[in-house]
Amino acid sequence: MNIDLQVVASAKAGNADSFSLLYEQVQDELYKYALYTLGNTHDAEDAVADTFMEAFKGIANLRDDSAFKAWIFRILSVRMKRKVADIIKRKNTLNIEDFISDFTADTDIERETSDKVILLGALNKLSNQERMIVVLSAIQGYTTKEISEMLGCPHGTVSSKLHRALIKLRKMIEMG
C-alpha cells in the first residue's frame, strides 16, 4: 500500500487525525514483522505501540515524506533489537508454543502444525538481523532494496544476508 504524501505532510504539521491514518496504513505490516521477529503477540504489540509513540513524537523530524514507511520500520527495528535483547536475558530462546494454536487430531492440521514448528524453530536459530530480513522478504514481500532502506543497511549486505539465511533455513528444515 502506498502512503499518501499529503497525509504524511499533515501529520508532520501536527495533525493527529492524519497520523492516525498513517497508523492504520502500516499497523498490520509492522505487527506481522514484529510478531515473526519477536515470537509472541505480547512483545510484538508492545514493540509496535512503542514504535508509534516514538514516531508520533518525532514525525516532525522526518526529512523525506516519501520515506515514512522506511523511517517507521527503522524505528521498529531498533525497538525490536532492544526487545530481543530483553527476551534473551529473560528466557534465552523464543517460545514456539506462543505460535501454535490448539488443534484437533486431523492429520492435515497435525502436519501443518509440525511444519510450522520446524519452520519457526529454524527461524529462531537465525541471527536477529537474518530473521528480520527473511521475514520482511518472504512474509511481508518487500524487496531487498526496500529492506535495506528500512534497516539502514547497504543493499548488497541485505541481498547477501538474505541469500545465506535462506540457504541456512533450507538446510535446517531438511535436517528436520
HUTABEL-V977784 format. One record per residue. N is the residue number from 0. NEAR is the number of other ideal C-beta (glycine too) atoms within 8 Angstrom. Layout:
n near
N NEAR
N NEAR
//
This chain:
n near
0 4
1 3
2 12
3 8
4 8
5 6
6 11
7 16
8 9
9 9
10 13
11 10
12 8
13 6
14 8
15 6
16 6
17 12
18 12
19 8
20 11
21 13
22 9
23 7
24 9
25 12
26 10
27 6
28 8
29 13
30 11
31 11
32 15
33 15
34 11
35 11
36 13
37 14
38 14
39 11
40 7
41 6
42 12
43 13
44 10
45 9
46 14
47 13
48 8
49 9
50 13
51 10
52 8
53 10
54 12
55 8
56 6
57 9
58 11
59 7
60 5
61 12
62 4
63 5
64 9
65 7
66 10
67 11
68 9
69 10
70 10
71 12
72 13
73 11
74 12
75 14
76 12
77 8
78 12
79 14
80 9
81 8
82 12
83 11
84 8
85 8
86 12
87 8
88 5
89 6
90 6
91 4
92 5
93 10
94 8
95 11
96 5
97 9
98 9
99 9
100 3
101 2
102 8
103 4
104 4
105 7
106 6
107 6
108 9
109 10
110 8
111 8
112 10
113 8
114 8
115 10
116 11
117 10
118 10
119 12
120 10
121 12
122 12
123 11
124 7
125 12
126 5
127 10
128 9
129 12
130 14
131 13
132 14
133 15
134 14
135 13
136 13
137 6
138 10
139 10
140 4
141 9
142 6
143 11
144 7
145 10
146 15
147 13
148 9
149 13
150 13
151 7
152 9
153 6
154 9
155 6
156 9
157 14
158 9
159 8
160 11
161 13
162 8
163 9
164 13
165 10
166 8
167 12
168 13
169 8
170 8
171 10
172 10
173 6
174 5
175 4
//
